[in-house]
Amino acid sequence: MIADSAATASAEQGGGPRSRSARVAPDADPEQPRMPSDIQGRLGFFDRFAQKASDFVSRAWFFGCCVLLVVLWGPSILVLHDVDTWQLIINTATTIVTFLLVALLQNSQTRADRAVQHKLNAIADSLSDLMRSKGLEADARELRQAVGLEERESSD
């Protein structure tokens, strides 16, 4: 998940693949925050599919195709002659597409949210260590409590 955003940033700068998953290395210490180096870049089939679907539907031309579909559906009443069938076609099509896209896009969003949270945890942990090294124990403890670092790390 950290790798999702990190790989995206890396790909935009000309290096590495665009999409990665946050599978934690098996030897990672569960007590320590996950660092980018702890993340293995392997996506499962569904995650790869969800990412591709997310990339596909987030384009302007996909929205244009959806608008075109509705514009073409409108005059199809002249062919169908039955208002109930005419409405059933658009309602069924949009419901199915919406249902599937919500599941796929939620997968992508959840992975992105986790990537951001892991990055924030790594920053908070590093800042906490820096505060401790400067003799600011109370401030470091307060920072860790404020961001809930231990609770978030143990909840994954």
N, C-alpha and C positions, 0 to 999 in steps of 0.2 A: 504494500500500500504506500509506504514511503517511496518505494521504487516506482509506483505509478507516476507520481508527480515528478520524482527525480528523473525517471527515464524519459518522461515527456519533455522536461526542461533540457535534458541531455540531447534528445533527438532534435529539438529545436535549435540547439547549438551545433548540430552536425554530428553527434556521436550517439551510438547505441540505439536500441529499439525503442519504439514509442510507448509501449504499454507493458507493464510488469505487475506482478502480484506481490503481496507482502506475506510470503510464507517465511516464518522465522526459522533460522537455522536450528537444527535439533540440539546443538550444544550451547545455545544461548541461555544465559542465566536468567531465570524468570523473575529474580529480584531486581534486576537492573533494567532501566528503560531500554527499549529497542532502538538501536542506532541503524542508520542506513546500511552499514556494513553487515548487520545481522539479517538483512532481508534477502531472500533468495528470489530471483526473477523468474519464477515459473507460474504461468497461468493455467488453470484448468480449462477444459473445453467450453464450459458454460461461461466462464469469465471472459474468454477470448471472444466468444459469440456476442455476449452482452456489450463488450467494448466496441466491436465492429458495428453492432446495431446502433449504439449510442452515437458513434461517429457518423453513421449513415443518416439518421433522422435529425441530426443537429444542423444539417446544411439547409441553406435558404431554398435550394431547388426542391428539396423534399417537401417543404411547406408549400411551395408553388404547385407541386403535383397534387397535394391534398386539396388545395383550393380548386384546381382544375377538375379533380374528381367530383367535387360538390357542384361545380358549374355544369359539368356534363350530366350529372344525376338529375338536376332540376328539370330539364326538358324531357327526361325519359318518361315522364307521366304520359306523354303523348303516345308512347309505344305500349306502355303497360295498361293504361286505361283504368286501373284499379288503385285507388289512393292507398288502401291498406297495404297492398303488396309493394307499392312504390315507397312508402314510408318504412316498411319492414326491411327492405333491402339496405337503405342507408343506415338505419338504426342498428341492424345486425353487423354490418361491416365496420361501422365506427366503434361499436362496443367491443368486438373481437380485437381490433387493432389497438384500441386504448388499453384493454386488459393485458395484452402481451407486452406492449411498450412500457407500461408501468412496471411490470416485473423486471424487464431488462434494464430499464433506466435506473431503477432502484438499486440494482446490483452495482452498476457503475458508480452511482452516487455514494453508496455505502463504502465502497473501496476508496473513493477519493476522500471521503470524510475521515476514514481511518488513517489514510496516509498523512493528512494534515495533522491529526491528533498525535501521531507518532513523531512527527517533526517538532511539534510544539513541546511534547514531552522531552525530546532530546535537547531542545534549547533550554527548557526549564531545568533539566538535570545538570547541564553544563554550567548554567548560570549559578545554580545552587552550589556546585563544586567550587566555582570561582569565589563565591561569597564566603564559603567555608575557609578557603585558602587565605582570604584576606581578614579572617577573624570575625566574620559576621555570621556566627552560628545561628543566632536568633532569627536574623533576616532570612537565612537559607532555609531554616525550618518553616518559617512563615510562608515563604515562596512555595515550598513543596506542598504544604497544606492547602494553600490558596488554589493551586492548580489541580490538587487531588492526584498528584503523580502516582503514588503507590496504589491507590484504588483503581485508577484507569489501567495501569499496567497489569494488575492482577485480574482484571475482568475479562481479558481477551481469551 
